[in-house]
Amino acid sequence: MSTVRHWIFQANPKWYDLAKVVQTKKMGNVDDWAAIQYIHQMQAGDKVALWQSGKHAGVYAVGELLDAPRQREGHAEWQVAAGRVEEDPGFAVKFRLTALYPLGIPRSVIMTDIRLRELSILKMASGTNFKVTPQEWDALEDIIQKYQSEGTRSNMSSSSSYKLTDSDGQLLDAAFDIEDSMLILHSRGGTKGKNAQNPDYAKALNLLLSRLDSAGLRISRAWVDSSRGQALPINDRLILSDADTGLSLQETFTRMSLAMERIGRAPDARGHGNRTKRIRIQIESPPPLYELVSILGAVSISGNADSGQRLPASVLEQVTPVHIWNAVQRLRAGYTDHGFGPSTDYDILLEDGERFPPKAVFGVAASEALGFKVLPIHFSGGESSTSFRLLKQAGFIPVPKAGTIEILPLLPSPEDLEWTEGGKVLVTHLRSERSSGLAQAKKAAFKLQHGRLFCEKCRIDPVTAYGEHGEACIEVHHSRIQVKDMAGKHVTVLDDLQCLCANCHRVEHRRLRTEA
């Protein structure tokens, strides 16, 4: 029996808008796809993920190949629509759809998984057919399953209310909701002063348009949604449509404002109409709610503020010990522009007595891992939280603020005790090697670079030699810093370190003892 292979087939929305096509498909539908690369390697039974490129890149469907690629007898519909009928129609391969994701699994989520760092479509996006290794396919399936089951997108189905912060961090007095794929900007009303409602309406609309544009999020249409306007068909209350493409931000704002004036207004009414009505803005292919909130710079004002903005565990778990180690080093160096306040119940306590808020540590780490600024509202803290679990796994244990925290004394091995009989140089060296998070961060970085742990001296692969638990014998050693130079506040970087098996590590300590 032949081995099942795995593929990603990519669509360019300029020629074939996969995100729209999947809205019309059902599981079990049979279709075909252009086969340009790897024509002689594709076979019936292979698995394929359908990917759209561009601003809303990601996986929109999964299928199974039904046969090997064959020469097309005629041009596909997309080739005809694109005016490419003069070209050879080329080869195509038939497949059956086995899963549909109409809202997509975003590239931004897929690319954060460490197992997919070598995924070919992420490294070189040009092409139609991409190979996927079995390990990468397993990771892709994990992401899809977690992303779907945790309801990252389904959070968009319920309405939550927000206000915007401007470039100076000031809150604008204009409320809007996020519901499904739409923004609902509430109308302005009342007189000036304390009784005014949404007085910053115009500023908020301008800012919403600007931030959507900067993020590459296209508005498909917008319409008046006032109580009077709701009696009209949507097409009769549109203030922006697909026809309004190519407008500048100012032109878009003006077009929407002028259109608002005439909708729901009596034909014989005098003066100007209302330009600050309740409106709905529909976003084409919206990102997950937590990402949209971050893009807009929004602050929730709902009673259930946090629920829709929480990052799912499958996203938080992309934070590695390396990210957490880097976050601690940044905080130690004085980084403060992270948006997190002082801790209330727990601290990350380092060996030298420095304390940092656990949520700040994890938030800075997550911002590096995920590629956007993670804020306090994006995740929870506390003993049972994902963030605390990952901090502990990285070697940084959150400790209660109450009471005195006693740091356990360092207990060197008998071999270490022979080295200057526990003098200050020995203690400094051992504390540096065993400081919070150091070993976990180095091992994680080493595995990211090499794909596995092994001893850099004797080259032993512990898993091959000792089985699945063999990695436990790999330890972290200072390889670049001489022991005599390690006194004081030396700050270790990961490149100072070496992964050694326990035997080689002991030998290195013996060697250093003779040089001390």
N, C-alpha and C positions, 0 to 999 in steps of 0.2 A: 504493500500500500504506500502511495507517495506521501511525502511530508506536506502538511498544510502550510502554506506560506501566508504572509500578512502584508497588506498594502495600504497606502493612503492615496486616494485619487483626488486631485485638486481641481477646483473650478475657479475660473476668473470671472467675477461678477460682471465684468464688462461684456462678456460673451454669453455667460450662462449663470444666472442668479440663483445659485443653489438654495440660498436662504428662503427665497420666494417659492421655488419649485417644490420644496419639501412640504409646504403648506397644502399642496394639492395631492400629496401622495399618501398611500396607505401601506402598512406592513404587508409584505407578500407581493407587492407590485414588482414587475420585471422591467428592467431598463437596460441601457448599455452605456458605456463610457469609452472615450477615446483611449486607445492603447498606443503609446508612443515609445516609452521606455520599457525595458524588460519584457518585450512581447513574447519571447520564447520561454520565459520562466513562469508565466501565469498559467493556472490550471483550474479546472472545476474543483470546488470545495475550498478554495482559498478565501480568506476573510479580508474585507476591505472597509475602511472608514472613509466617508466622503467629506472632504474639507473644502471650505470656501476661503479664498485669500482676501486681502484687502482690509478695510477698516474694521470689519466685523468677522475677522478670521476665526476659524474653529471648526469643530466636527459637528455636522448636521444630520448624519445618518450613518448606519452601518449595514453592510450587506454581505452576501456570499456569491462568489463567482459561479456561473453555471456551465461555463466551457472555457476553452482557450480562445485567445483573440482571433478574430477573423477579419478579412478584408471587407469593408463596407461596400454594399452594392449601390448605395446612393448617399447623398449628403444628409447629415443629421439636421434637425430643425434649427438648432442653434447656429450651425454653419450657414444655413440659408439666411437666417435673420441677421447674421453678422456680415453677409455679403461675401462669404468665402467659398462660393461655388466654383470658382475657377481652379481651386486647389484640389489635389487628390484627396478624396474623402478619408483615406487612411484606414487603419485597423480600429476595431472596437471589440470590447469584451462585454458579454451579458452578465448581469448580476440580479439577484433577488434581494429586496430590502428586508432586513430582519429587525431593524430598530430605527426610529425616527426621533430627532431632537429638534423640533421646530424653532426653538429659541437658541439653539446652538450650545455647544460646550466651548467656552471662549479659549482662544489661544493663550490669553493671559493666565488662565488657570492651568492649562496643560503645561506651559513652559516652566512653571514653578516646581514641578516634580523632578527631584534630583535624578530619578531613574530615566528621564527622558532628555537628559542634557545633550545626548548625541543624536536625537531624533532628526533624521535627514531633512525633513521639511522645515524644521526650526533653524537649521544651520544654512540651508541653501533653498530658498523658497521658490526658485524658478523651476518649472517642470510640471508634468501632469501626473506621472506615476512614481511613487516613492516606496522603497522597501522599508519594512518595519520588522525588527527582530522579534522573536517570540517573547523575550523579556520586556521589550518596549510595548508590545501588544497587551501583555498582562497588566502593565502599569496603566496603559490607556483605558483598559476596561475597569480597573480599580477607580480611576478618576471619574469616569462616566457614572459608575454605580454610586459612588459617594456623592457626587455632585447632584445627581437626580434624586437620590433617596433623602438627602438632607434638605431638599427643597430650596436650594439657593435661588432659583428662579421663582418658585412658587411664592416666595416672600413678596414678590411684586404684585400679587393678586389682591392683597388687602391694602387699604388706604392708610397712609401715615402722613402727618402734617409736619411741615418744616418752615424754617426761615433761613435766609442766606446771610453769610458773613461777607463783608466786602474785603478789598485787598488789605485793609488795615486791621482786619479782624473784628470790625464793628458789626453788630447784628442789625440787619435792615428790618424795618417794621412793615413787613409784607409777607403774609402766610401763603403757602402753597402746599398741595398734596401730591404724593406720588402714588399712582394707582395703575396697576397693570403696566402698559408701556407709555403711560401718559403723565404729564405734569399738569396740575390743575391750579392755576393762579387765581386766587380769590379777588373779588372786585374791591375797588376803593370806595369808601363811603363815609358819610358823616362830615361834620365841619372840622376845621383845623383845631388842634389842641388835643386834650385827653380823650375826647369822644370820637376822634377820627379812627377809621378802620383802614388798615393797609395804606397809610399815607405814602410809603415808599414804593408804591406799585410800579411806577415807571422805571425807577432805578432797578428794581428786582427783575422786571421783564428784560431790560437791557443786559443785565448780568447773566440771566439764564441763557439768553441767546448767545452771548459771548462765550460762556464756558462750554456750552454744547458744541459750538463751532470749533473751539480750541481743542476739544477732545475728539474731533472728527465724527461726532454724532449728528446724523442728518435728521431734520424734522420732515416727516412725510406730509403732515398737514396740521392745521390748527383751526379751531372754530369757537364761536361764542357759546357759552354754556350757562348763560343767565336763566333765571326762572322764566322770563318772557321768551327768550330765544329758544328754549327747549321745545316750544310748540311748533317750531319750524323744522323741516328736514335738514339734516346736517349739511347737505350741499348748498342750502340757501343761507347758511350762516358761517360758511368758510371764510377765514381771514388770511389763510395761507394754504396753498395746494402744491401738488407736484409740478404745476406749470410755473411756479415761482422759484425757479432754479437760477443760480448765478447771481443772485442779489447780494450786495454787501450787507454787513450787519446793520448799518444805519438804514439802508433801503428796506431791509426786512422789517425792522422795528416800525418804520413809517408806514409800510404797506399794511401791517397788522393794525396799527393804531387808526388809520383812516378807514379801514374796512369795518372796524368796530363801531364807528360812528353811525353807520347807516343801518346796521342790523337791529331789528326789533324796534325801529323808530317809525313813527307815523309819517306818511308821505308829506303831510302839510305842516309838520313840526318846524318851528323856527330855530335859528341859531345852530350851533354845533352840537353834535351828538356826544355821547359818552365814550371816551377812549380808554376807560379803565374798568371794563366789564370782566366778569368771571369768564375765563377762557380755558380750553383744553389744548395742550400741545402734545401731539403724538410723535414719539421718537421711533425712527426706523431701526430695528434690531437693537434694542436697548441692552446695556450691560447688566450684570447682577445688581440688585438694589444697593448693596454695600459699596460697590464700585461707583455707581451713579451718584450716591450721596457724597462720596469723597470728591468726585469730579466737580460737582456743583458747589462744594464748600458749604453744605447745608447742615443745619443743627435741628434736631428733632424737637418738636414742641408737643408731641402726642403724649398721652398718658402711658402708652405702651412703647415708649420711645425706642428702647434698645432692641426689641425683638427683631425688627426688620433689618437692622444694620449689623447684626452679629455676623462675623465671618464664620463659615462652617468649619468643623474640626478638620475636614479633609484639606482645607486651605491653610489653616494654622499649622498643620503638621508638616508643611514645607519649610518651617523654621528649623534649622539644624543647630547642633552645638557650636559650629563655626560662627553662625550669625549671632548667637547669644554671646559668645566670647567677644566678638567684635563690638557688640553693643556695650558690654561692660567696659571695654577699653575706651570707647568714645565717651561714655559717661565719666570715667575717671579723668579723662583729659579736659573735662569741663563743658561738654556738649549739653545745652539746655533747651534748644529749640525743637522739642519733641512733642509738646502739647500735653504732657502728663504732670499732674500735681504731686505733692508729697503723699507718701503712703499713710494709711490709717491703722492697719492691723499687722502688717508683715513688712520685713525688710529682707533684701539680699545682703548678707553680712560677709564681707571678705576677711581674709586672714589678718590684714593690717588694721581692722576695725572700721573700715569705710562701709557705709550703708547706702543702698540705693533702693528706690521703690520697685518692687517686682514688676508691676505693670509697665513702668517706664523702660526697664530692661527688656522686657519681652516686646513692647511696642516698637522700640528702636530696632530690635532684631527682625521683627516681622516686616518693618518698612524696607529693610535691605533685602529680605528674602522675596517679597512680593512685588517690589518695584513701584509702590505708591505709598503715600504717607498714611500709616495706620494710626488711628486715634483711639482714645479710651473707650469710645462707644462701640468699637469694632469687636471687642472681646471682653470676657469677664475674668476676674481674678478669684482667689480663694482656693481652699484646699482641694476641692473636687474639680477645679477647672482644668481645661486643656493647657492653658498657659503655664500654670504651676507644675503640671505633670512634665511638660517639656523643659522647664527650667531645672527641675530635679534631675531629669535624664541627662542634662548638659552639665551636671555637677554643681549647680547653684541652688542651694536649698533655702527657700523662703523660711525665715524664722519669725516667731511672734515678737512684736514690739514690747509687750509687757514683760517686766522682770529683767534679770541680768542674764545675758547669754554667755555661757562659758564655752570657750573654744577648747576642744580636747587637745591635750598635749601631743606633740609629734612623737611617734614610737618607731625609731629606726630599727632595722633588722640587726642581728648580731654582727653581720659583715660590715654594715655601716658604722656600728659603734666602734669598730677597730680603727676607723679612719678619724684621726685626731681626737679620739675618745669623746665624741659628741661636742666638739668645739663649735664656735660661732660659724666658722666657714661651712662645716658640715650641715648645721641646722639651716643656714641660709640656702644652701644647695638643695637640700631635701624639701624645704618648704616651697622653693621655687618650682621644683618638679611636681609637687603634689598640691599646688594651689587650686582653688575652686575652678572647675570647668576646663582646666588646662589640658588634661589627658583626653577628655571627651572631644574637645575642639580639634586637637591635633589629629586624633584618630579619624574623625569625620572628614577633615581636610585631606588626609592621606588617602582615604578610601575614595573620595571624590576624584582625586588625581590619578590613582592607580587601579581603582576598581576593587581592591581587596587590601587586607592588612598582611604585611610580611615583615620580617626582621631585615633592617637595612644593613646589618653586619653579615650575618650568616646566610641570609636570603631564605630562611625557612618559611614555608607557608603553613601556619599553624592549623588551619582547617584541614588541609591535606594530610598533615602529620597526625593530628589528634582528634579530628572529627569536628562536628558542628559547634562545640564549645571551645575550640582551640584558640579563638581570638583573645581569650582571657589571659593568655601568657604574653601578649604584646604590651609593653610598657613604654612610657615616654621618658626620654632622657635629654638633658641639655647637652647639645653636641658642639655648639659654637662658643659658648661663654665659659671661660676658664673659671674654675671655682674661686680662685683668689680675687677675681674681679666682680663677684656676685654680691658683695655686701651692700647694705643700704637699700635704696628704693629702685633697684634695677627693674625695668619693665620688660617682661618677656614677650617676644613676638613668636608666632608659630614657626617661622623659619629658623629660630634658634634651636628647635627641637628635632629629635630623631625617634623613630619607632624601632624599638629593639625587643627581642625576645628576653625573657627573664634571665636566661643564662648569660647572654651577651651584656645585658645591663649590669649584672654583678661584676663581670670582668672589667667593664668600663669604670665602675666605682673603685675597683682594686687599682687600676692603672692611675686614676686621678689621685688616689691616696698617696701614691709614691711621688706624685708631682706637686702635691700641696705643700 
